[in-house]
Amino acid sequence: CSFVVLVPSHLTSSLLAVALLTSFGSSMLYGYNLAVVNSPASYIKNFYNRTVVSRNGSSLTEETLTLMYSLTVSVFAIGGLVGSLMVATLVTKFGRKGTVVNSTVLVFVAGLLMGFSRICGSPEMVIFGRFVTGIHSGISLSVVPMYLGEIAPKNLRGFLGLMPSIFICIGVFSAQLLGLHELLGKEEHWPLFLSLVVVPTFIQLMMLPWFPESPRYLLIEKHNVHATITALKWYRSKCNIQAEIEEMQEEQRSLSTVDTVSVWTLLVDRSVRWQVLSVVVINIGMQLSGIDAIWFYTNDIFENAGIPAPEIQYTTVGTGAIEIVAGLIGCFTIERLGRRPLIIGGFGFMGLCCAGITFSLILQTHIPFMKYVSVACVVGIIAGFCIGPAGVPFLITAELFKQSHRPAAYTVGGSLNWMSNFTIGFIFPFLQMSAGSYCYLVFCGVCLTVATYVFFVIPETKNKTFVEISQMFATKEAILESQALSQPDQLKLKTMNGYGTLENGSLEFNSSSSTP
């Protein structure tokens, strides 16, 4: 009964099935690939060393071996950046669902490369396989939230939009669980462990093509009314299809063109500058919050807390379970609480826990129980991240832009996300060496800054249509412009490419909805 109460109304089996399929076959792989190389690290290094010995007759130095393994880990983020730069072109050419389906070929190529790398004696196949999986994750990390955001009715966008983030957590947890020594954490199993990504993608490929494309894409970009009505009937149970089509047509009329704008056009379009700035802030903040550094150094923190070495792997799996629970809490409360409370609360709580880690690491030499405070802070950072910051930025990106600007916005957000991911992985060891325990205060500052920005700039988008959200930002732009006018009573909106303007030319300011 409690589950029925938590699930929003109008959730059809088709909508739920598409959300589960796309998240299971695409988003989950991102989380899986983040964590899959941690457990077999020593086995992969041994394989690299043995291969070089057989080729050259001499073994690798410790520095070279570390460099090769670091490349194996970080090349995933480089692939992700490449994939994110392809999003705008792919979704325009193949559609949202079409891009998800067609990109599955990358997973099968990567699975074959990594799965047969040991048989072929080729470390290059492992590294290139990781690069290819990164391309797929870079594509799916943007396209899946875009697809789900467009097929969902406005009262379900938050619920379905956070589904991918839950499966990212499930992917991390699956890699941690399967990496246990009792399962696939043995030396002979690491190629299979890396290549298991093909299984969920195969299931997705068998079922997802039977579902319709995004109705908004079909109507606004393809002008196919019949296919749009068919798709809406597939995804809706009891709703006024005519009213939803009229809302899409209203969005179409508000655009000077339905052609997908380029990234450069998006960046220089002053009518969407606040939306673009918001996407930049939340996507950079998502990665510079320090979550990747926390994940990477979880074992070290647990070891410092006195947890016996053989039990650390099970403790790490426990944190993975906490991630899933936190993600479910966010998913089932977002339509009640809204986007702002989850993202402000998530970043704010992460900032406090980052400060807590700093003080606990400083004091644990003098106060023994502070070791356990550091463990609690690690769990708190992970839980705070999964409740809001893990998924809401991708959802917000879909909601802040109309059809013509949305692909370019996802390209910008996804690129910044992956570049920040790579940057934090590269500079964190140096930051830790130079700042010691105080390095977490940098993450604390980032988290609190993002929370403050969202509080003052980004309005609540819950239960709003895409046109209504655009008008809220147009109102904000008009208010800022009015402050520079010598005669405030002569306020009027500027028309910029017809995007986000109020058709009647008047300003109706609602302080409860247009400002945080």
RAFENBEL-V916882 format. One record per backbone hydrogen bond with DSSP energy under -1.0 kcal/mol. CO is the residue of the C=O (numbers start at 1). NH is the residue of the N-H. Records with the same first field share a line. If there is no record, write none. Layout:
# RAFENBEL-V916882
CO: NH, NH
This chain:
# RAFENBEL-V916882
1: 5
2: 6
3: 7
12: 16
13: 17
14: 18
15: 19
16: 20
17: 21
18: 22
19: 23
20: 24
21: 25
22: 26, 27
23: 28
27: 31
28: 32
29: 33
30: 34
31: 35
32: 36
35: 38
38: 41
40: 44
41: 45
42: 46
43: 47
44: 48
45: 49
46: 50
47: 51
48: 52
49: 53
50: 54
51: 55
52: 56
53: 57
61: 65
62: 66
63: 67
64: 68
65: 69
66: 70
67: 71
68: 72
69: 73
70: 74
71: 75
74: 78
75: 79
76: 80
77: 81
78: 82
79: 83
80: 84
81: 85
83: 86
86: 90
87: 91
88: 92
89: 93
90: 94
95: 99
96: 100
97: 101
98: 102
99: 103
101: 104
102: 105
103: 106
104: 108
105: 109
106: 110
107: 111
108: 112
109: 113
110: 114
111: 115
112: 116
116: 120
117: 122
123: 127
124: 128
125: 129
126: 130
127: 131
128: 132
129: 133
130: 134
131: 135
132: 136
133: 137
134: 138
135: 139
136: 140
137: 141
139: 143
140: 144
142: 146
143: 147
144: 148
145: 149
146: 150
147: 151
148: 152
153: 156
156: 160
157: 161
158: 162
162: 166
163: 167
164: 168
165: 169
166: 170
167: 171
168: 172
169: 173
170: 174
171: 175
172: 176
173: 177
174: 178
175: 179
177: 180
178: 184
180: 183, 185
186: 189
189: 193
190: 194
191: 195
195: 198
196: 199
197: 201
198: 202
199: 203
200: 204
201: 205
202: 206
203: 207
204: 208
207: 210
208: 211
214: 218
215: 219
216: 220
217: 221, 222
218: 224
224: 228
225: 229
226: 230
227: 231
228: 232
229: 233
230: 234
231: 235
232: 236
239: 241
240: 244
241: 245
242: 246
243: 247
244: 248
245: 249
246: 250
247: 251
248: 252
249: 253
250: 254
252: 255
262: 266
263: 267
264: 268
269: 272
270: 273
272: 276
273: 277
274: 278
275: 279
276: 280
277: 281
278: 282
279: 283
280: 284
281: 285
282: 286
283: 287
284: 288
287: 290
290: 294
291: 295
292: 296
293: 297
297: 301
298: 302
299: 303
300: 304
301: 305
302: 307
303: 306
308: 311
309: 312
311: 315
312: 316
313: 317
314: 318
315: 319
316: 320
317: 321
318: 322
319: 323
320: 324
321: 325
322: 326
323: 327
324: 328
325: 329
326: 330
327: 331
328: 332
330: 334
333: 337
334: 338
339: 343
340: 344
341: 345
342: 346
343: 347
344: 348
345: 349
346: 350
347: 351
348: 352
349: 353
350: 354
351: 355
352: 356
353: 357
354: 358
355: 359
356: 360
357: 361
358: 362
359: 363
360: 364
363: 366, 367
367: 370
368: 371
369: 372
370: 374
371: 375
372: 376
373: 377
374: 378
375: 379
376: 380
377: 381
378: 382
379: 383
380: 384
381: 385
382: 386
383: 387
384: 388
385: 390
388: 391, 392
391: 395
392: 396
393: 397
394: 398
395: 399
396: 400
402: 406
404: 261
405: 409
406: 410
407: 411
408: 412
409: 413
410: 414
411: 415
412: 416
413: 417
414: 418
415: 419
416: 420
417: 421
418: 422
419: 423
420: 424
421: 425
422: 426
423: 427
424: 428
427: 431
428: 432
429: 433
430: 434
431: 435
432: 436
435: 438
436: 439
437: 440
438: 441
439: 442
440: 444
441: 445
442: 446
443: 447
444: 448
445: 449
446: 450
447: 451
448: 452
449: 453
450: 454
451: 455
452: 456
453: 457
461: 464
465: 469
466: 470
467: 471
468: 472
469: 473
470: 474
471: 475
472: 476
473: 477
474: 478
475: 479
476: 480
477: 481
478: 482
479: 483
481: 484
482: 485
487: 490
496: 499
497: 256
502: 505
510: 513, 514
